[in-house]
Amino acid sequence: MDNTARNIALVPPPDRRQSETALAIARGTARLLRSLGFTCISELPLPSGRRADLVALNERGEIWIVEIKSSVEDLRADQKWHEYRAHCDRLFFAFTQDLPCEIFPEGTGLIIADAYGAHLHCEAPEHKLAAATRKQMTVRFGMAAALRINRLVDPQGHADFWE
């Protein structure tokens, strides 16, 4: 009997938009966030139509967004990061130790990361979300997490969502 479950990857294939450096930063940052009591979703579409690199949620309902920057050019080309503030309690940039902290915008937190871990270099200021926005983001987070789990369990049933 052919068991197709053996062929199911535990993690969906990468979407190829991120560089190896960005993927390493995301991995190390996710490890840090888990150590701080958060769970993470990568590449979460926001109500604004933007897509956040990492969105983290803890048991108190706090929502953090982490924008990953793999180079100075990546930061300079990004004109949309300020829009993420409307969807989180705290906004961070995560980057490698090769980038200087001084190039990042004031009023954001800084996380220095590699593929194996990260440390919180500078705490982000808190700006509490409105209750309706918090609910919208929490539902969006939960729906994305459930859909990703469902894809792992039944990839053929979710083929139209892989694109």
DSSP file with accessible surface (Angstrom, degrees, kcal/mol):
  #  RESIDUE AA STRUCTURE BP1 BP2  ACC     N-H-->O    O-->H-N    N-H-->O    O-->H-N    TCO  KAPPA ALPHA  PHI   PSI    X-CA   Y-CA   Z-CA
    1    1 A M              0   0  229      0, 0.0     2,-0.4     0, 0.0     0, 0.0   0.000 360.0 360.0 360.0 130.8    0.0    0.0    0.0
    2    2 A D        -     0   0  128      1,-0.0     2,-0.8     2,-0.0     3,-0.1  -0.641 360.0-156.9 -80.1 125.6    1.4    3.4   -1.0
    3    3 A N    >   -     0   0   69     -2,-0.4     3,-1.2     1,-0.2     4,-0.3  -0.850  11.7-177.2-106.5 100.2    1.6    5.8    1.9
    4    4 A T  G >  S+     0   0   77     -2,-0.8     3,-1.6     1,-0.3     4,-0.3   0.718  75.1  77.2 -70.1 -17.8    1.5    9.4    0.5
    5    5 A A  G >  S+     0   0   55      1,-0.3     3,-1.4     2,-0.2    -1,-0.3   0.818  84.2  64.7 -61.6 -27.5    1.9   10.8    4.0
    6    6 A R  G <  S+     0   0  196     -3,-1.2    -1,-0.3     1,-0.3    -2,-0.2   0.749  99.4  53.7 -65.7 -23.0    5.6    9.8    3.9
    7    7 A N  G <  S+     0   0  131     -3,-1.6     2,-0.5    -4,-0.3    -1,-0.3   0.432  82.4 108.0 -92.0  -1.3    6.0   12.3    1.1
    8    8 A I    <   -     0   0   49     -3,-1.4     2,-0.2    -4,-0.3   144,-0.1  -0.674  66.6-135.2 -83.0 122.8    4.6   15.3    3.0
    9    9 A A        -     0   0   59     -2,-0.5    -2,-0.1     1,-0.1    -1,-0.0  -0.529   6.3-137.7 -73.1 142.3    7.2   17.8    4.0
   10   10 A L  S    S+     0   0  152     -2,-0.2    -1,-0.1     1,-0.1   142,-0.1   0.733  94.0  40.5 -72.6 -21.9    6.8   19.1    7.5
   11   11 A V  S    S-     0   0  109    141,-0.1    -1,-0.1     3,-0.0    -2,-0.0  -0.993  95.7-112.3-126.1 132.1    7.5   22.6    6.4
   12   12 A P        -     0   0   38      0, 0.0     3,-0.1     0, 0.0    -2,-0.1  -0.248  47.9 -89.5 -57.9 151.8    6.1   24.1    3.1
   13   13 A P        -     0   0   85      0, 0.0    -4,-0.0     0, 0.0     0, 0.0  -0.283  51.6 -93.8 -62.2 148.9    8.7   24.7    0.5
   14   14 A P        -     0   0   69      0, 0.0    -3,-0.0     0, 0.0     0, 0.0  -0.288  24.2-133.4 -62.4 149.8   10.3   28.2    0.5
   15   15 A D        -     0   0   69     -3,-0.1     0, 0.0     1,-0.0     0, 0.0   0.456  32.4-128.5 -86.8   0.6    8.7   30.8   -1.7
   16   16 A R  S    S+     0   0  200      1,-0.1    -1,-0.0     2,-0.1     0, 0.0   0.566  81.0 108.4  69.4   9.8   12.1   31.9   -3.0
   17   17 A R        +     0   0  134      2,-0.1     2,-0.3     0, 0.0    -1,-0.1   0.767  65.7  71.2 -83.4 -27.0   11.5   35.6   -2.3
   18   18 A Q  S    S-     0   0   43      1,-0.1    -2,-0.1     2,-0.0     2,-0.0  -0.688  80.4-124.4 -95.2 146.8   13.9   35.8    0.6
   19   19 A S     >  -     0   0   53     -2,-0.3     4,-2.4     1,-0.1     5,-0.2  -0.309  32.3-105.8 -74.3 166.0   17.7   35.6    0.4
   20   20 A E  H  > S+     0   0  154      1,-0.2     4,-2.2     2,-0.2     5,-0.2   0.890 123.7  53.7 -60.3 -37.3   19.6   33.0    2.4
   21   21 A T  H  > S+     0   0   67      1,-0.2     4,-2.5     2,-0.2    -1,-0.2   0.937 108.1  48.3 -63.7 -46.1   20.6   35.8    4.7
   22   22 A A  H  > S+     0   0   11      1,-0.2     4,-2.5     2,-0.2    -2,-0.2   0.901 110.9  50.9 -62.4 -40.8   17.0   36.9    5.3
   23   23 A L  H  X S+     0   0   63     -4,-2.4     4,-2.3     2,-0.2    -1,-0.2   0.905 110.4  49.6 -63.4 -39.4   16.0   33.3    5.9
   24   24 A A  H  X S+     0   0   27     -4,-2.2     4,-2.4     2,-0.2     5,-0.2   0.921 110.9  49.1 -65.6 -42.8   18.8   32.9    8.5
   25   25 A I  H  X S+     0   0    0     -4,-2.5     4,-2.6     1,-0.2     5,-0.2   0.922 111.1  50.6 -62.2 -43.3   17.8   36.2   10.2
   26   26 A A  H  X S+     0   0   21     -4,-2.5     4,-2.7     2,-0.2    -2,-0.2   0.916 110.3  49.8 -61.5 -43.4   14.1   35.0   10.4
   27   27 A R  H  X S+     0   0  115     -4,-2.3     4,-1.9     2,-0.2    -2,-0.2   0.950 114.1  43.2 -62.3 -50.2   15.1   31.7   11.9
   28   28 A G  H  X S+     0   0    0     -4,-2.4     4,-1.9    86,-0.3    90,-0.2   0.900 114.8  50.5 -64.1 -38.4   17.3   33.2   14.6
   29   29 A T  H  X S+     0   0    0     -4,-2.6     4,-2.9    -5,-0.2    -1,-0.2   0.907 107.4  53.1 -66.8 -41.5   14.7   35.9   15.3
   30   30 A A  H  X S+     0   0   13     -4,-2.7     4,-2.5    -5,-0.2    -1,-0.2   0.897 107.4  52.8 -60.9 -37.6   11.9   33.3   15.6
   31   31 A R  H  X S+     0   0   92     -4,-1.9     4,-1.9     2,-0.2    -1,-0.2   0.924 110.1  47.4 -63.3 -43.1   14.0   31.4   18.2
   32   32 A L  H  X S+     0   0   21     -4,-1.9     4,-1.2     2,-0.2    -2,-0.2   0.948 111.3  50.6 -61.7 -47.4   14.5   34.6   20.2
   33   33 A L  H ><>S+     0   0    0     -4,-2.9     5,-2.6     1,-0.2     3,-0.6   0.901 108.4  52.2 -61.2 -39.7   10.8   35.4   20.1
   34   34 A R  H ><5S+     0   0  138     -4,-2.5     3,-1.7     1,-0.2    -1,-0.2   0.908 106.2  54.1 -62.2 -38.4    9.9   31.9   21.2
   35   35 A S  H 3<5S+     0   0   91     -4,-1.9    -1,-0.2     1,-0.3    -2,-0.2   0.758 106.6  53.2 -67.1 -21.1   12.2   32.3   24.2
   36   36 A L  T <<5S-     0   0   77     -4,-1.2    -1,-0.3    -3,-0.6    -2,-0.2   0.305 128.5 -97.2 -93.9   5.3   10.3   35.5   25.0
   37   37 A G  T < 5S+     0   0   51     -3,-1.7    22,-0.6     1,-0.3     2,-0.3   0.644  83.1 125.5  92.0  16.0    7.0   33.6   25.0
   38   38 A F  E   < -A   58   0A   7     -5,-2.6     2,-0.3    20,-0.2    -1,-0.3  -0.759  48.4-147.4-105.5 152.3    5.8   34.5   21.5
   39   39 A T  E     -A   57   0A  81     18,-2.5    18,-2.3    -2,-0.3     2,-0.4  -0.866  24.8-144.5-108.1 153.4    4.7   32.3   18.6
   40   40 A C  E     -A   56   0A  33     -2,-0.3     2,-0.4    16,-0.2    16,-0.2  -0.906  19.4-167.0-125.1 150.0    5.5   33.5   15.1
   41   41 A I  E     -A   55   0A  13     14,-2.3    14,-2.6    -2,-0.4     3,-0.4  -0.998  21.5-145.1-126.2 131.7    4.0   33.4   11.6
   42   42 A S  E    S+A   54   0A  58     -2,-0.4    12,-0.2    12,-0.2    11,-0.2  -0.681  74.9  10.6 -95.8 153.0    6.3   34.4    8.7
   43   43 A E  E    S+     0   0A  26     10,-2.0    -1,-0.2    -2,-0.3    10,-0.2   0.894  79.9 178.5  51.7  51.2    5.1   36.3    5.6
   44   44 A L  E     -A   52   0A   1      8,-1.5     8,-2.6    -3,-0.4    -1,-0.2  -0.728  27.7-128.1 -88.0 121.5    1.7   37.2    7.1
   45   45 A P  E     -A   51   0A  54      0, 0.0     6,-0.3     0, 0.0    99,-0.1  -0.482  26.5-145.4 -66.5 134.6   -0.6   39.3    4.8
   46   46 A L    >   -     0   0    4      4,-3.5     3,-2.4    -2,-0.2    38,-0.0  -0.622  24.9-107.4 -98.1 160.7   -1.8   42.3    6.7
   47   47 A P  T 3  S+     0   0   44      0, 0.0    -1,-0.1     0, 0.0     4,-0.0   0.797 119.0  62.8 -57.2 -25.7   -5.2   44.1    6.3
   48   48 A S  T 3  S-     0   0   60     35,-0.1     3,-0.1     1,-0.1    36,-0.0   0.566 120.4-108.1 -75.2  -9.8   -3.4   46.9    4.5
   49   49 A G  S <  S+     0   0   69     -3,-2.4    -1,-0.1     1,-0.4     2,-0.1   0.247  84.4 118.5  97.8 -14.0   -2.3   44.5    1.8
   50   50 A R        -     0   0   92     -5,-0.1    -4,-3.5    33,-0.1     2,-0.5  -0.338  61.2-129.8 -75.7 170.0    1.3   44.5    2.9
   51   51 A R  E     -A   45   0A  98     -6,-0.3     2,-0.3    -3,-0.1    -8,-0.1  -0.983  14.5-143.2-127.3 121.1    3.0   41.3    4.0
   52   52 A A  E     -A   44   0A   0     -8,-2.6    -8,-1.5    -2,-0.5    -9,-0.2  -0.641   8.9-139.8 -84.9 138.6    4.9   41.3    7.3
   53   53 A D  E    S+     0   0A  29     -2,-0.3   -10,-2.0     1,-0.3     2,-0.4   0.951  87.5   3.5 -61.5 -52.4    8.2   39.3    7.5
   54   54 A L  E     -AB  42  66A   5     12,-1.5    12,-2.7   -12,-0.2     2,-0.4  -0.996  62.5-170.9-136.4 133.5    7.4   38.0   11.0
   55   55 A V  E     -AB  41  65A   1    -14,-2.6   -14,-2.3    -2,-0.4     2,-0.4  -0.992  13.4-164.2-120.9 129.8    4.4   38.5   13.2
   56   56 A A  E     -AB  40  64A   0      8,-3.1     8,-2.3    -2,-0.4     2,-0.4  -0.928   6.8-173.0-119.9 141.4    4.6   37.4   16.8
   57   57 A L  E     -AB  39  63A  27    -18,-2.3   -18,-2.5    -2,-0.4     2,-0.2  -0.995   4.2-164.8-133.3 134.1    1.8   36.8   19.3
   58   58 A N  E >   -A   38   0A  12      4,-1.5     3,-2.0    -2,-0.4   -20,-0.2  -0.629  40.9 -94.7-112.9 177.8    2.0   36.0   23.0
   59   59 A E  T 3  S+     0   0  186    -22,-0.6   -21,-0.1     1,-0.3   -22,-0.0   0.702 122.7  59.5 -67.9 -17.5   -0.5   34.7   25.5
   60   60 A R  T 3  S-     0   0  178      2,-0.1    -1,-0.3     1,-0.0    -3,-0.0   0.460 119.3-110.2 -84.3  -3.9   -1.3   38.2   26.7
   61   61 A G    <   +     0   0   17     -3,-2.0     2,-0.2     1,-0.3    -2,-0.1   0.542  64.8 154.0  87.3   7.9   -2.4   39.0   23.1
   62   62 A E        -     0   0   21     26,-0.0    -4,-1.5    27,-0.0     2,-0.5  -0.484  29.8-152.9 -69.6 141.6    0.6   41.3   22.4
   63   63 A I  E     -B   57   0A   3     -6,-0.2    26,-3.4    -2,-0.2    27,-1.1  -0.974  13.5-177.6-122.5 123.7    1.5   41.6   18.7
   64   64 A W  E     -Bc  56  90A  15     -8,-2.3    -8,-3.1    -2,-0.5     2,-0.4  -0.931  11.0-155.2-115.9 143.2    4.9   42.4   17.5
   65   65 A I  E     -Bc  55  91A   0     25,-2.2    27,-2.7    -2,-0.4     2,-0.5  -0.973   5.9-162.6-116.3 134.9    6.0   42.8   13.9
   66   66 A V  E     -Bc  54  92A   0    -12,-2.7   -12,-1.5    -2,-0.4     2,-0.5  -0.979   3.6-158.1-119.1 121.2    9.6   42.2   12.9
   67   67 A E  E     - c   0  93A   2     25,-2.9    27,-2.4    -2,-0.5     2,-0.4  -0.876  16.7-142.0 -97.0 124.8   10.8   43.5    9.5
   68   68 A I  E     - c   0  94A  11     -2,-0.5     2,-0.5    25,-0.2    27,-0.2  -0.762  16.3-171.8 -94.4 132.2   13.9   41.6    8.3
   69   69 A K        -     0   0    3     25,-2.9    27,-0.5    -2,-0.4     3,-0.1  -0.985  11.6-179.3-126.1 122.5   16.7   43.5    6.6
   70   70 A S        +     0   0   32     -2,-0.5     2,-0.3     1,-0.2    -1,-0.1   0.555  69.3   7.1 -98.1  -9.1   19.6   41.6    5.0
   71   71 A S  S  > S-     0   0   33      1,-0.1     4,-1.8   -50,-0.0    -1,-0.2  -0.983  74.4-102.8-161.5 167.4   21.5   44.6    3.7
   72   72 A V  H  > S+     0   0   33     -2,-0.3     4,-2.7     1,-0.2     5,-0.2   0.914 122.8  53.6 -61.9 -41.1   21.8   48.4    3.7
   73   73 A E  H  > S+     0   0  130      1,-0.2     4,-2.2     2,-0.2    -1,-0.2   0.875 103.9  55.7 -62.4 -38.4   20.3   48.4    0.2
   74   74 A D  H  > S+     0   0   50      2,-0.2     4,-0.8     1,-0.2    -1,-0.2   0.919 110.8  44.5 -60.3 -43.4   17.4   46.3    1.5
   75   75 A L  H >< S+     0   0   18     -4,-1.8     3,-0.8     1,-0.2    -2,-0.2   0.936 113.0  50.3 -67.1 -45.4   16.6   49.0    4.1
   76   76 A R  H 3< S+     0   0  176     -4,-2.7    -1,-0.2     1,-0.2    -2,-0.2   0.851 110.1  50.6 -63.1 -33.8   17.1   51.9    1.7
   77   77 A A  H 3< S+     0   0   79     -4,-2.2     2,-0.8    -5,-0.2    -1,-0.2   0.686  90.6  93.5 -77.7 -16.1   14.7   50.3   -0.8
   78   78 A D    <<  +     0   0    7     -3,-0.8    -1,-0.0    -4,-0.8     3,-0.0  -0.682  35.6 156.7 -86.8 109.5   12.0   49.7    1.8
   79   79 A Q        +     0   0  142     -2,-0.8    -1,-0.2     1,-0.1     3,-0.1   0.287  66.7  64.3-108.0   7.2    9.5   52.6    1.9
   80   80 A K    >   +     0   0   61      1,-0.1     3,-1.9     2,-0.1     4,-0.4   0.551  66.5  96.3-109.2  -8.7    6.7   50.6    3.4
   81   81 A W  G >  S+     0   0   47      1,-0.3     3,-1.7     2,-0.2     4,-0.4   0.827  77.3  63.1 -56.9 -34.9    7.9   49.6    6.9
   82   82 A H  G >  S+     0   0   98      1,-0.3     3,-0.9     2,-0.2     4,-0.3   0.775  92.2  66.3 -64.3 -22.2    6.2   52.5    8.6
   83   83 A E  G X  S+     0   0   66     -3,-1.9     3,-0.8     1,-0.2    -1,-0.3   0.720  87.4  69.6 -69.9 -19.7    2.8   51.1    7.5
   84   84 A Y  G X  S+     0   0    1     -3,-1.7     3,-2.2    -4,-0.4    -1,-0.2   0.755  79.6  76.6 -71.8 -23.6    3.4   48.1    9.8
   85   85 A R  G X  S+     0   0   67     -3,-0.9     3,-1.3    -4,-0.4    -1,-0.2   0.830  84.7  63.5 -55.5 -33.4    3.0   50.2   12.9
   86   86 A A  G <  S+     0   0   64     -3,-0.8    -1,-0.3    -4,-0.3    -2,-0.2   0.600 105.5  46.6 -68.3  -8.9   -0.8   50.2   12.5
   87   87 A H  G <  S+     0   0   17     -3,-2.2     2,-0.3    -4,-0.1    -1,-0.2   0.231 109.6  48.1-119.5  12.1   -0.9   46.4   12.9
   88   88 A C    <   -     0   0    0     -3,-1.3   -24,-0.2    -4,-0.2     3,-0.1  -0.975  64.2-132.8-150.1 162.5    1.3   45.8   16.0
   89   89 A D  S    S+     0   0    0    -26,-3.4    38,-2.6    -2,-0.3     2,-0.3   0.749 100.4  18.4 -83.0 -29.5    2.0   46.9   19.6
   90   90 A R  E     -c   64   0A  42    -27,-1.1   -25,-2.2    36,-0.2     2,-0.4  -0.996  69.1-151.3-144.1 142.1    5.8   47.0   18.9
   91   91 A L  E     +c   65   0A   1     34,-0.4    18,-2.8    -2,-0.3     2,-0.3  -0.960  19.2 179.1-119.6 129.5    7.8   47.2   15.6
   92   92 A F  E     -cd  66 109A   0    -27,-2.7   -25,-2.9    -2,-0.4     2,-0.4  -0.879  22.6-143.6-124.9 157.4   11.3   45.8   15.3
   93   93 A F  E     -cd  67 110A   0     16,-2.5    18,-2.8    -2,-0.3     2,-0.4  -0.968  16.7-160.3-113.2 136.9   14.0   45.4   12.6
   94   94 A A  E     +cd  68 111A   0    -27,-2.4   -25,-2.9    -2,-0.4     2,-0.3  -0.961  24.8 146.7-117.3 138.7   16.0   42.3   12.6
   95   95 A F  E     - d   0 112A   0     16,-2.2    18,-2.7    -2,-0.4   -25,-0.1  -0.945  45.7 -84.2-159.5 170.4   19.4   42.2   10.8
   96   96 A T    >   -     0   0   22    -27,-0.5     3,-1.8    -2,-0.3    18,-0.1  -0.415  42.6-107.1 -82.6 165.0   22.9   40.7   11.0
   97   97 A Q  T 3  S+     0   0  161     16,-0.3    -1,-0.1     1,-0.3     4,-0.1   0.636 112.2  76.4 -67.1 -10.1   25.7   42.1   13.1
   98   98 A D  T 3  S+     0   0  133      2,-0.1    -1,-0.3     0, 0.0   -27,-0.0   0.678  82.8  77.2 -73.4 -18.5   27.3   43.3    9.8
   99   99 A L  S <  S-     0   0   19     -3,-1.8     2,-0.2   -28,-0.0    -4,-0.1  -0.769  86.7-118.5 -95.7 140.3   24.8   46.2    9.6
  100  100 A P    >   -     0   0   55      0, 0.0     3,-1.3     0, 0.0     4,-0.2  -0.541  12.1-137.5 -76.4 138.3   25.3   49.3   11.8
  101  101 A C  G >  S+     0   0   27      1,-0.2     3,-1.7    -2,-0.2    -2,-0.0   0.803  96.4  73.0 -62.0 -29.1   22.4   50.0   14.2
  102  102 A E  G 3  S+     0   0  165      1,-0.3    -1,-0.2     4,-0.0     4,-0.1   0.678  85.3  64.7 -64.4 -18.7   22.6   53.7   13.4
  103  103 A I  G <  S+     0   0   58     -3,-1.3    -1,-0.3     2,-0.1    -2,-0.1   0.663  84.4  91.8 -81.0 -11.8   21.0   53.2    9.9
  104  104 A F  S <  S-     0   0   15     -3,-1.7     4,-0.1    -4,-0.2     6,-0.0  -0.522  87.9 -94.7 -88.1 149.4   17.7   52.0   11.3
  105  105 A P    >   -     0   0   33      0, 0.0     3,-0.8     0, 0.0    -1,-0.1  -0.252  39.3-110.0 -62.2 144.6   14.8   54.4   12.1
  106  106 A E  T 3  S+     0   0  187      1,-0.2     3,-0.1    -4,-0.1    -4,-0.0  -0.349 100.5  41.7 -66.1 154.0   14.3   55.9   15.5
  107  107 A G  T 3  S+     0   0   36      1,-0.3     2,-0.3    -2,-0.0   -16,-0.2   0.635  95.0 100.2  81.7  13.1   11.3   54.6   17.5
  108  108 A T  S <  S-     0   0    7     -3,-0.8    -1,-0.3    16,-0.1   -16,-0.2  -0.925  72.2-114.9-125.3 154.8   11.8   51.0   16.4
  109  109 A G  E     -d   92   0A   0    -18,-2.8   -16,-2.5    -2,-0.3     2,-0.4  -0.514  25.7-139.4 -84.0 158.2   13.3   48.0   18.2
  110  110 A L  E     -dE  93 122A  16     12,-2.4    12,-2.0   -18,-0.2    11,-1.9  -0.981  16.3-175.6-125.6 130.9   16.5   46.4   17.0
  111  111 A I  E     -dE  94 120A   0    -18,-2.8   -16,-2.2    -2,-0.4     2,-0.5  -0.992  12.1-154.8-124.2 125.3   17.2   42.6   16.9
  112  112 A I  E     +dE  95 119A  26      7,-2.1     7,-2.3    -2,-0.4     2,-0.3  -0.902  30.6 167.7-101.0 126.6   20.6   41.3   15.8
  113  113 A A  E     - E   0 118A   6    -18,-2.7   -16,-0.3    -2,-0.5     2,-0.2  -0.919  27.4-179.1-139.9 159.4   20.3   37.8   14.5
  114  114 A D  E >   - E   0 117A  90      3,-2.5     3,-0.6    -2,-0.3   -86,-0.3  -0.760  57.9 -77.1-138.8-170.1   22.0   34.9   12.7
  115  115 A A  T 3  S+     0   0   20     -2,-0.2     3,-0.1     1,-0.2   -90,-0.0   0.691 126.8  45.5 -67.5 -15.8   20.6   31.5   11.8
  116  116 A Y  T 3  S-     0   0  164      1,-0.3     2,-0.3   -85,-0.0    -1,-0.2   0.602 122.7 -38.0-107.4 -13.6   21.1   30.1   15.3
  117  117 A G  E <   -E  114   0A  21     -3,-0.6    -3,-2.5     2,-0.0     2,-0.3  -0.983  48.8-136.6 174.1-174.0   19.7   32.8   17.5
  118  118 A A  E     -E  113   0A  27     -2,-0.3     2,-0.4    -5,-0.2    -5,-0.2  -0.973   7.1-140.3-159.1 164.5   19.3   36.5   18.2
  119  119 A H  E     -E  112   0A  99     -7,-2.3    -7,-2.1    -2,-0.3     2,-0.9  -0.992  26.8-114.9-136.8 148.4   19.4   39.1   20.9
  120  120 A L  E     +E  111   0A  53     -2,-0.4    -9,-0.2    -9,-0.2     3,-0.2  -0.701  34.3 176.4 -79.6 104.2   17.3   42.1   21.5
  121  121 A H  E    S+     0   0A  94    -11,-1.9     2,-0.3    -2,-0.9   -10,-0.2   0.862  70.8  10.3 -79.3 -37.3   19.7   45.0   21.0
  122  122 A C  E    S-E  110   0A  55    -12,-2.0   -12,-2.4    -3,-0.1    -1,-0.3  -0.962  78.7-124.8-148.3 123.6   17.1   47.8   21.5
  123  123 A E        -     0   0   94     -2,-0.3   -15,-0.0   -14,-0.2     3,-0.0  -0.389  27.8-122.8 -67.8 142.1   13.6   47.5   22.9
  124  124 A A        -     0   0    2    -15,-0.1   -16,-0.1    -2,-0.1   -32,-0.1  -0.641  28.2-107.7 -83.5 143.1   10.8   48.9   20.7
  125  125 A P        -     0   0   61      0, 0.0   -34,-0.4     0, 0.0     2,-0.4  -0.408  36.9-116.4 -66.3 147.8    8.5   51.5   22.1
  126  126 A E        +     0   0   87    -36,-0.1     2,-0.3    -2,-0.1   -36,-0.2  -0.700  33.6 173.6 -89.3 135.7    5.0   50.3   22.8
  127  127 A H        -     0   0   56    -38,-2.6   -39,-0.1    -2,-0.4    -1,-0.0  -0.841  31.8-133.8-138.5  98.2    2.0   51.7   21.0
  128  128 A K        -     0   0  126     -2,-0.3     2,-0.1     1,-0.1   -39,-0.1  -0.246  16.5-123.8 -59.4 135.9   -1.0   49.7   22.0
  129  129 A L        -     0   0   22      1,-0.1    -1,-0.1   -66,-0.1     2,-0.1  -0.442  28.0-103.5 -73.5 151.6   -3.4   48.6   19.3
  130  130 A A     >  -     0   0   63     -2,-0.1     4,-2.7     1,-0.1     5,-0.2  -0.419  36.2-110.6 -68.1 151.7   -7.0   49.4   19.4
  131  131 A A  H  > S+     0   0   84      1,-0.2     4,-2.5     2,-0.2     5,-0.2   0.882 116.9  50.8 -56.4 -42.3   -9.2   46.5   20.4
  132  132 A A  H  > S+     0   0   79      1,-0.2     4,-2.4     2,-0.2    -1,-0.2   0.909 112.0  46.7 -65.4 -39.3  -10.8   46.0   17.0
  133  133 A T  H  > S+     0   0   39      2,-0.2     4,-2.7     1,-0.2     5,-0.2   0.908 111.0  52.6 -68.4 -40.5   -7.4   46.0   15.3
  134  134 A R  H  X S+     0   0   52     -4,-2.7     4,-2.7     2,-0.2     5,-0.2   0.935 111.1  47.1 -60.1 -45.0   -6.0   43.6   17.8
  135  135 A K  H  X S+     0   0  150     -4,-2.5     4,-2.7    -5,-0.2     5,-0.3   0.940 111.7  50.5 -62.8 -45.8   -8.9   41.2   17.2
  136  136 A Q  H  X S+     0   0   93     -4,-2.4     4,-2.3     1,-0.2    -2,-0.2   0.921 114.1  44.1 -58.7 -44.8   -8.5   41.5   13.4
  137  137 A M  H  X S+     0   0    2     -4,-2.7     4,-2.6     2,-0.2    -1,-0.2   0.893 112.5  51.8 -69.7 -37.9   -4.8   40.7   13.6
  138  138 A T  H  X S+     0   0   52     -4,-2.7     4,-2.6    -5,-0.2    -2,-0.2   0.923 112.0  46.3 -65.8 -42.3   -5.3   37.9   16.1
  139  139 A V  H  X S+     0   0   78     -4,-2.7     4,-2.9    -5,-0.2     5,-0.2   0.935 112.8  50.2 -64.3 -43.7   -7.9   36.2   13.9
  140  140 A R  H  X S+     0   0   80     -4,-2.3     4,-2.3    -5,-0.3    -2,-0.2   0.919 111.5  49.0 -60.4 -43.2   -5.7   36.7   10.8
  141  141 A F  H  X S+     0   0   18     -4,-2.6     4,-2.5     2,-0.2    -2,-0.2   0.944 113.6  45.8 -61.0 -50.1   -2.8   35.1   12.7
  142  142 A G  H  X S+     0   0   37     -4,-2.6     4,-2.6     1,-0.2     5,-0.2   0.897 112.4  50.1 -63.3 -41.5   -4.9   32.1   13.8
  143  143 A M  H  X S+     0   0  130     -4,-2.9     4,-2.6     2,-0.2    -1,-0.2   0.919 111.7  48.2 -64.6 -42.7   -6.4   31.6   10.4
  144  144 A A  H  X S+     0   0   16     -4,-2.3     4,-2.3    -5,-0.2    -2,-0.2   0.925 112.7  48.6 -64.2 -43.3   -2.9   31.7    8.7
  145  145 A A  H  X S+     0   0   28     -4,-2.5     4,-2.2     2,-0.2    -2,-0.2   0.937 113.3  46.9 -63.4 -44.9   -1.5   29.2   11.3
  146  146 A A  H  X S+     0   0   45     -4,-2.6     4,-2.9     1,-0.2    -2,-0.2   0.916 111.2  51.4 -64.3 -41.9   -4.5   26.8   10.9
  147  147 A L  H  X S+     0   0   45     -4,-2.6     4,-2.3     1,-0.2    -1,-0.2   0.921 109.4  50.4 -61.9 -41.1   -4.3   27.0    7.1
  148  148 A R  H  X S+     0   0   59     -4,-2.3     4,-1.4     2,-0.2    -1,-0.2   0.909 111.8  47.3 -65.8 -38.6   -0.6   26.2    7.2
  149  149 A I  H  X S+     0   0  101     -4,-2.2     4,-2.1     1,-0.2     3,-0.3   0.935 110.8  52.2 -66.1 -43.0   -1.2   23.2    9.5
  150  150 A N  H  X S+     0   0   76     -4,-2.9     4,-2.9     1,-0.2    -2,-0.2   0.871 105.4  55.5 -61.4 -36.8   -4.0   22.0    7.2
  151  151 A R  H  < S+     0   0   39     -4,-2.3    -1,-0.2     1,-0.2    -2,-0.2   0.870 107.9  48.9 -62.2 -37.2   -1.7   22.2    4.2
  152  152 A L  H  < S+     0   0   50     -4,-1.4    -2,-0.2    -3,-0.3    -1,-0.2   0.893 115.7  42.9 -68.5 -40.4    0.7   19.9    5.9
  153  153 A V  H  < S+     0   0  108     -4,-2.1    -2,-0.2     1,-0.2    -1,-0.2   0.882 135.3  14.1 -73.1 -38.6   -2.0   17.4    6.8
  154  154 A D    ><  +     0   0   76     -4,-2.9     3,-0.5    -5,-0.2     4,-0.5  -0.604  66.1 166.9-140.3  73.2   -3.8   17.5    3.4
  155  155 A P  G >  S+     0   0   23      0, 0.0     3,-1.0     0, 0.0    -1,-0.1   0.864  79.7  54.5 -61.8 -33.7   -1.6   19.2    0.8
  156  156 A Q  G >  S+     0   0  136      1,-0.2     3,-1.0     2,-0.2     4,-0.2   0.845 103.4  56.9 -70.4 -27.6   -3.8   18.0   -2.1
  157  157 A G  G <  S+     0   0   44     -3,-0.5    -1,-0.2     1,-0.2     3,-0.1   0.574 113.8  39.6 -76.2  -7.9   -6.9   19.6   -0.5
  158  158 A H  G X  S+     0   0   35     -3,-1.0     3,-1.8    -4,-0.5     4,-0.4   0.048  72.8 125.6-128.8  24.2   -5.1   23.0   -0.4
  159  159 A A  G X  S+     0   0   58     -3,-1.0     3,-1.3     1,-0.3     4,-0.3   0.849  70.7  60.0 -57.4 -35.0   -3.4   23.0   -3.8
  160  160 A D  G 3  S+     0   0  119      1,-0.3     3,-0.3    -4,-0.2    -1,-0.3   0.690 100.2  57.2 -71.0 -13.3   -5.0   26.3   -4.8
  161  161 A F  G <  S+     0   0   99     -3,-1.8    -1,-0.3     1,-0.2    -2,-0.2   0.531  84.5  81.3 -92.2  -7.2   -3.4   28.1   -1.8
  162  162 A W    <         0   0   90     -3,-1.3    -1,-0.2    -4,-0.4    -2,-0.1   0.748 360.0 360.0 -71.4 -22.6    0.2   27.2   -2.6
  163  163 A E              0   0  212     -4,-0.3  -148,-0.0    -3,-0.3    -3,-0.0  -0.399 360.0 360.0 -72.5 360.0    0.6   30.0   -5.2
